[in-house]
Amino acid sequence: MREVNNPQKLNCVLLVDDDPTTIFLHRWVIDRMQLAHQVKSANDGQEALKLLAQNEEQTNDQVPDLILLDINMPVMNGWEFLDAYEKQNIAGSLPLVIMVSTALPTEGQQKAAKKRDIPLEFLEKPLKKENLLKVVQQHFAMNTPG
């Protein structure tokens, strides 16, 4: 279980999705849950990698504890992002990645994905507070305000 600086909130959550409505809704859910001090967003995997590389030069408060990653995106999809991200090992310790999609990957895809070095979970869109809370509580030592 990962420790967080503030036992009440994550420092930063990164939303990676090409749909602005989804970004808005996920940000709204996270804000309503009071889950994070900061929520950043990127429109595709490539933009997310650039953002993470910039964050590496900043304080740990800027590095995401959690990434909500869409699977189907143009430019660089979620699977391609995971490949590139795992190779870069940005900031040394990898955050929890929750892959979100309207159609979850097959059981075989999920098993293969879980063999990565990145802590990985899967949730279905639209993101529901209860599902996100359950996953966050499994992976982080924090008192979520709920």
C-alpha positions as CSV (number, residue, x, y, z in Angstrom):
1,M,0.0,0.0,0.0
2,R,1.4,3.4,-1.0
3,E,1.8,6.2,1.5
4,V,0.6,9.7,0.7
5,N,2.0,12.9,2.3
6,N,-1.5,14.0,3.4
7,P,-3.6,11.1,4.7
8,Q,-6.7,12.9,3.5
9,K,-5.9,13.6,-0.2
10,L,-3.7,12.5,-3.0
11,N,-1.3,15.2,-4.2
12,C,-2.1,15.0,-7.9
13,V,-4.3,13.1,-10.3
14,L,-3.6,13.1,-14.0
15,L,-6.5,12.6,-16.4
16,V,-5.6,11.3,-19.9
17,D,-8.5,11.3,-22.3
18,D,-9.2,12.7,-25.8
19,D,-12.8,13.6,-24.9
20,P,-13.2,17.0,-23.1
21,T,-16.5,15.9,-21.7
22,T,-15.0,12.9,-20.1
23,I,-12.2,15.0,-18.6
24,F,-14.8,17.4,-17.2
25,L,-16.9,14.6,-15.7
26,H,-13.9,12.8,-14.2
27,R,-12.5,16.0,-12.8
28,W,-16.0,16.7,-11.3
29,V,-16.1,13.3,-9.6
30,I,-12.6,13.7,-8.2
31,D,-13.4,17.2,-6.9
32,R,-16.7,16.1,-5.4
33,M,-14.8,13.3,-3.6
34,Q,-12.2,15.8,-2.4
35,L,-9.7,13.1,-3.6
36,A,-6.8,15.3,-4.7
37,H,-5.2,18.7,-4.2
38,Q,-4.5,19.0,-7.9
39,V,-6.0,17.5,-11.0
40,K,-4.2,17.8,-14.3
41,S,-5.2,16.7,-17.8
42,A,-3.8,15.6,-21.1
43,N,-5.5,14.9,-24.4
44,D,-3.5,11.8,-25.4
45,G,-0.7,9.6,-24.2
46,Q,2.0,11.7,-25.9
47,E,0.9,14.9,-24.2
48,A,0.7,13.0,-20.9
49,L,4.3,11.8,-21.2
50,K,5.5,15.4,-21.9
51,L,3.6,16.6,-18.9
52,L,5.1,13.9,-16.7
53,A,8.6,14.7,-17.9
54,Q,8.1,18.4,-17.0
55,N,6.8,17.3,-13.6
56,E,9.9,15.3,-13.0
57,E,11.9,18.5,-12.8
58,Q,9.5,20.0,-10.2
59,T,8.6,19.0,-6.7
60,N,7.1,15.6,-5.7
61,D,3.8,17.4,-5.2
62,Q,3.5,17.8,-9.0
63,V,4.1,14.1,-9.7
64,P,0.8,12.2,-10.0
65,D,-0.1,9.6,-7.4
66,L,-2.9,8.4,-9.8
67,I,-3.4,8.4,-13.5
68,L,-6.8,7.8,-15.0
69,L,-6.0,6.7,-18.5
70,D,-8.4,6.2,-21.5
71,I,-7.5,3.2,-23.6
72,N,-8.8,4.4,-27.0
73,M,-7.2,7.8,-28.0
74,P,-5.6,9.2,-31.2
75,V,-1.9,10.0,-31.4
76,M,-0.9,7.6,-28.6
77,N,-3.5,5.2,-27.1
78,G,-3.5,3.9,-23.5
79,W,-1.5,0.7,-24.3
80,E,1.2,2.7,-26.1
81,F,1.4,5.2,-23.3
82,L,1.9,2.3,-20.8
83,D,4.7,0.9,-22.9
84,A,6.5,4.3,-23.2
85,Y,5.9,5.2,-19.6
86,E,7.2,1.9,-18.2
87,K,10.4,2.4,-20.2
88,Q,10.9,5.9,-18.9
89,N,10.1,5.1,-15.3
90,I,9.5,8.8,-14.7
91,A,10.1,9.9,-11.1
92,G,11.3,6.5,-10.0
93,S,8.2,5.3,-8.4
94,L,5.3,4.6,-10.6
95,P,1.8,5.8,-9.7
96,L,-1.3,3.7,-9.8
97,V,-2.8,3.7,-13.3
98,I,-6.5,3.1,-13.7
99,M,-7.4,2.4,-17.3
100,V,-10.9,3.5,-18.2
101,S,-13.0,2.7,-21.2
102,T,-16.6,2.3,-22.2
103,A,-15.7,-1.4,-23.0
104,L,-13.3,-3.0,-20.7
105,P,-10.4,-5.1,-22.2
106,T,-10.9,-8.8,-22.4
107,E,-9.8,-10.9,-19.5
108,G,-6.7,-12.0,-21.4
109,Q,-5.7,-8.4,-22.1
110,Q,-6.3,-7.5,-18.4
111,K,-4.1,-10.4,-17.2
112,A,-1.3,-9.5,-19.7
113,A,-1.5,-5.9,-18.6
114,K,-1.3,-6.8,-14.9
115,K,2.1,-8.4,-15.5
116,R,3.6,-5.0,-16.0
117,D,5.7,-3.2,-13.4
118,I,3.0,-0.5,-13.2
119,P,0.3,-0.9,-10.6
120,L,-2.8,-1.2,-12.8
121,E,-6.5,-1.4,-12.4
122,F,-9.5,-1.2,-14.8
123,L,-12.7,0.7,-14.4
124,E,-15.6,1.3,-16.8
125,K,-16.8,4.7,-18.1
126,P,-18.6,6.6,-16.9
127,L,-16.5,6.8,-13.7
128,K,-18.5,6.1,-10.6
129,K,-17.5,7.5,-7.2
130,E,-17.9,4.1,-5.4
131,N,-15.7,2.2,-7.9
132,L,-12.9,4.8,-7.8
133,L,-13.1,5.0,-4.0
134,K,-12.8,1.2,-3.7
135,V,-9.7,1.1,-5.9
136,V,-8.0,4.1,-4.2
137,Q,-8.6,2.6,-0.8
138,Q,-7.0,-0.6,-1.9
139,H,-3.8,1.1,-3.1
140,F,-3.3,4.1,-0.9
141,A,-2.9,4.5,2.9
142,M,-5.3,7.4,3.3
143,N,-8.6,8.4,4.9
144,T,-10.7,9.3,1.9
145,P,-13.3,11.9,2.7
146,G,-15.7,9.9,0.5
